[in-house]
Amino acid sequence: MTLEESYQRLEDTVRSYNPGANFQQIRAAFDYARSSHAGQLRKDGSPFVTHPLAVAQIVAEELHLDSESIVAALLHDTVEDTGTSHADIARLFSPTIADLVEGVTKLTRVQYTSKEQEQMENLRKMLMAMAKDIRVILIKIADRLHNMRTMEYQTPEKQKQKSYETMEIYAPIAHRLGMQKMKWELEDLSLKYLDPVGYRDITQALDEKTAEYEGFMDGIRRQIEARLTASGIDGTVYGRLKHPYSIYRKMYTQNKSMTDVFDLIAFRVIVDTVADCYNVLGIIHDLYHPILGRFKDYIGTPKPNMYQSLHTTVISQVGIPFEVQIRTREMHEVAEYGVAAHWKYKQGGQGSGDEKNYEWVRRLLENQEGADAEDFIHSLKVDMFADEVFVFTPAGDVINLPAGATPIDFAYTIHSQVGNHMVAAKVNGRIVQFDYKLSNGDVVEVETSQSAHGPSRDWIKIAKSSNARSKIRQWFKKERREENIVNGKASFESEIKRTGVTLKELTSDENLPAVLSKLSYNSLDDMYAAIGYGGVTALKLVGRLREEINHILRQHQTAPPEETPAEQPKTPQHRPVHGEQGVIVEGMDNCLVKFAKCCTPVPGDGIVGFITRGYGVSVHRSDCPNALRSMADPSDAGRWIRVSWGEKTGSNYQTTLEVLAKDRPALMVDISTIISSTKTQFRGLNARLTGDGCVLFTMDVSVSGAEQMRTVMRRLEQISGVIRVSRPVK
Ligand code: MN
C-alpha cells in the first residue's frame, strides 16, 4: 500500500463512524507530519511517517475517537523528533491539539526505572496526563501498540525492555480503562519477546487445538443458538480459544502444564437486554453441567473498570470444559473498548472534545473502588508489578490478591458484607490471626456472623489491598445509623403489616409511648437502627407488641360501617363469545382490556374488571388491595364489573415475582436455572440488598398462567436460602 493509499484508508475509517470529522485538518496534519519527519526512516526502512499514520489508524479503527485525536495521533512524534514546538502546533492546528501532542510527548519521555521512588514519580506524571485529558493516554496506548506490532525490527535488548514496560505499565493501564481487546494484544506481543519459547509453545499448541476443537466448538455454538431461537431470544454466539498470555499466566501462577490448564475455550453470547443475560445463563446451565464455584455475576457487581458480564464454566456432554461469558451489546462494547466506548457513547459520534464529556473518567480514576488518589497510585503499582498471591475459596474458586494479603483482604474480595461480618478465618483448616500472610495455594475460609461488630480500625493497616482498605474505610465513613434506620424501618413496617395493623396506627401519639416502653427504646429511630444493624429482628419486636396490636385490631372491629365493601357487581345479562386477551367481560363484546400494573393478573387468578375512562376495562386480581379499596369507595363501586378468563388464553402474560433470600454465591444461578427449566422468561430483573444479608429480587416474568406461576414459586421456594417468594402488589 502506498503512503497515499494508507492515508485514504484512514479517511475512510474516520468517515465510517464520524462523517462530520474535520478532514481538512486531518489532511493538513498528515502533510505536516510527512514534511516534518522527511528523511527519517523506521528500523524496517520505511519512511517514519508510516508510524504516526498507523497510530492514527488504530485510534480511528479501534477506538473511534474524534477529529482532534486523529490529528494529534498524526502529529504525536513531531515535537519529540523534529523541530516543531507546542506553539507551532497551537498556531497551525489548535491549542487543544497542541496540548494533546504535548501530553503524549511527556509520556514518551518518561523513563521507567526500577527504583521505587522514581517509579512513583513517573506514575504520578502519567496519572496527571491521564486526568488532564484521557485522549492522551488512549493515543499513547495506540502508539505503544503499533510499536509492539513492529518490534521485530528492533534489537533484542530494546525488544525486551519495551515488552517489559508494555507488560508492566501499558497493558495494566489498558486493563484499568477496560480496553480488553488492546490489553490482550499488548500482553501477547510482550510475551512473544519476554519469553519467546513459552510463547511459541502455547501458540503452537493452540494452533493444534484449533483444528482439534473446531468441530466441537461449532457444535456447541449451534446447540446454544438453537436453544436461543426456541426461547425467542435474539443473540449472537461465538467461540474462541483463549489468548496466549492468559493461558501462560495460568500455567505459571498455578504451576500447571498446558494440558492441565482447565479451560482453553471460551464462548460469548451477546444479547439485547440484561433480563436475557440471565435467561441465557439458565439455558446454558440447563444444557451443560455447571462447575461449582465458577459462576461470576459481574452484571450485579461490575468490575472497577466498568466491565460487566456473567461468567460461568460448564462441562459439555463429551467432558470438555468451557467458559461462557454472557452480556449485552453495550456491555460488550465497553468490555472491548472500555473508556473509549463510553466516550464514544457520550459524544454521540460527534467529537466536540468538551472537557465535561470525559470528566467522569477522571472521577472514575479518582474514585476507583472508593479509593483516594494515593490508594489508586498504590493499586496501580500493585497491578503493574503483578506481585499477586493466588488462594482458593473452600469451593475451589481461585482468588488473586496482592502479595502479602491477609484473610481480611480475602474476605473483602469475596464481598464487603463478608468482610464486615467476619469473626474468624481458617487457612487450610486451621484458625489463623487476621494478619496472617497468605501464600499461594492456601485454602481460605471465612466465618461470618450477623452479630459481628464490624471491622476494627486496625484492619486498615493490616489489609494489603486498596480494595479492602477502602471498603473498611467506607464502613467507618458511612453514616451507619442513617442507613440502619432506613433499612430497619422498612423491615419493621413490612413485618407489622402482616398483623393487619399499619405502622401509622401503631406509632400514633396515643400508642407510641406504650410501644417504646414495651420495647425499651428511647425513640423509634433507635429501634429502627437496632433492626437495621441486625441487633434484633423485626419479627421479634413485633412479637413483643402482641398486646398493643390486638388492642388496635379490636378498634378496627368496632369501626364505623363505611369501611365495609360495597355490594357485589351486578349479575350478567348475556354471555359474550369473544375474549379479549383471554378475558371475557360480562355484558360487553370486543371490549378493550388491559391488565392492571399493580397486581398483574395471569390466567387462573381470580379477577375483577374496572371500567376506566376511555381505556376499556382494567383487569385486577380479585384480591388486589387497590381493587378492594376502590370497590369500597361509593363513587367508584358502580364501575366494577365481572370478568372471567375465557377458554382460550395466550401463553405470554407478564407478571411480577418477588424473591427474598439470604445472599450467597451462585444464588442467581439457581434462580435463573429454575426460571429457565420451567419455561418461564425474565422480562426484567432488579436485585437489592436489604442490609441484613438478604437480597430482594423483583423479577418481571412472562408465563402462561397461574398454574405455571405456582410451579415456579414452589420450586423457587425450595432453593436453599430462599426466605419468601411472593407476587407483590404495588
Ligand atoms: Mn510514536
Residues whose N, C-alpha, C, O or C-beta is under 5 A from the ligand:
A	BS01	MN	D77 D143
